[in-house]
Structures are given as structure tokens and as C-alpha cells.
């Protein structure tokens, strides 16, 4: 495996990690964060402080669905959802609606070895609503 392949694989695993963090609860987040050497010393022990830390870091008052930002009705199941269903690569069976942030991050992980497709997906599906979610 050459350096470019290794970099692509690492990028894919990072996208998968972020997807898992948003899809699962605080225990899973802590478990994943501990596997990252650069972060391990910063992750508190599993107690109330750790739960509060995780909640502050990852909880959103607005659910992480593209439709909440892009669909005029703000409901799932419209044109935004359909466009995302069409963009999900074969073999990836979403456990959530395709416009959930975790699913979109999983798509990015799947496209790690196809930088042009990943860039196109990010610019057309992820980036139009991710900045407002972050704000």
C-alpha cells in the first residue's frame, strides 16, 4: 500500500469515526475518543463529569438532518431525502434516514478512495447544510 492509499484509508476511517460518534451515545463516543492517542489524555473518566463533557461537546438542540435546513417544509421524506437516497453508494444500507449527519459521514467514509466523488458529495449534499448546523 502506497502513501496515497494509506492516506485515503485513514481519511475513510476518520469519517467512519465521526459517523459513529454522531450515531451512538456518549459511552460509544468515549470509547472511540480513547482510541485516538492524541485525545486519550483529555477524555475524562466515565462518571457524571464525563457525561456532562460529552453532552456539551456533541449534543445539538437541532437534530442533525439535512431536511431540517434545506427542505421548505423542514420535514423528512421530501426532495432532499430523495436526493440523498440517490447519492448513497451501493452496499451502504443506512440505519437512519439518509439525510442524517451520521449517514452522510458514512458515505464520505465509503468514498475515501474516490476523491472526486467524495468532493462532489460533500459539496452538493453535506456542505449546503453543515455550516448552519454547526452554528
N, C-alpha and C positions, 0 to 999 in steps of 0.2 A: 504494500500500500504506500503510495507516494504522499508527499506533504499535502497536496491539494485534496486527496481522498480523505486523509486524516482530518483535515480542517472541516471538510463537508460533513463527515460523520460526527465530529464534535459539535458542530452547529446544529445538526439534527437532534442530537441528544439534549442539547440545551433547550431547544424548542419543546421537546417532549417533557422535560423537567418543568418548564413554565406551565405547560398544559396541565400536568398532574397537580401542580400547586393550586391552580385555579379550579380544578375539578373536584378535588378532595379536601377534607377538613384539616384543621390545624395539626393533628398528630402526623398526618402524612407529610405536611409541609415541613415540620420539624425534622422528620426522618430524612427527607430529601436534602434539606439545608445542611444537615450534619455530614452528608457525603461530600460536600464541597469543601475542600481543605481550607480555602481562603475565608470561608464563612463559619466554620465549625466552632471557633473560639468565641464567636459573637452570639451564638444561639444559646438562650438561657435553658436551664434545667426544666424538665416537664413539671410545672406547677402552675399556680394561678398567674404568676408573673409571665410565664411563657405563653399562656393562653391569651393574656391581655396584649402581649407583644405581637403575637401572630394576628390577633384581631385588628390591631391598629395598622399593621403592615398590609394585610390582604383583604380586609373586609371592604365592601363597597355598599353605599346606600342605594346605588343604582345597579340593577342586575347587569352582568356583562353580556348582553345580547345586542348584536348589530341592529336588529329591528327596532330596539328602543330608541335608537338615534337616527336611523335612516328611513324607516317606514313612516309615511304620513299618519297612519293610524296608531303607531307605536306598538302594534301587535305582531306576534309571530305568525308565520304562515303566509305572508304576502310575497311580493316580488323579491324582496331582499332575501328571505328564506329560500325561495326557489332558486335564485341566482347562486346562493351558497351551496345548495344541494347539487347543482350542476357543476360547481367548481371542486367538490370533494373528490379526490383521486379514487380510482377503483381500488377495492380491497380495504378501504378505511370505512368501517361501519360505525358511524357516530353513535355514542351512547346518549348524547344530548342533542338538542336542536342544532343544526349546522351553523347557526349564527351565534352560538355561544362562544365566548373567547377561547375556552379550552379546546374546542373542536378546530377552530381556526389555527391555533398554535400547533395542534397535531398535524394539520395539513402542511404547515410550514416545516415541521419535522420530516414528514414524508417526502417533501420536495428538496431535501438538503443536497441531493446530488444533481439537481436540475436548477441551477441558479437563475436562469431566465424565467422559468415557470414560477419559481418562488418569488422573484421580484414582481412579476405580473400579478400574482395572487395577493401579495402584500399591498401593492399599490391600488388594486381595484376592490379588494374585499376587506382587508384588515385596517389599512391606514385611513380610509374615509371616516371611521367612527372611533378608532382607538384614542386619538388625542382628546376628544371630548370626554371619553370615559375616564381617562387619567385625571383630567381637570376636575 
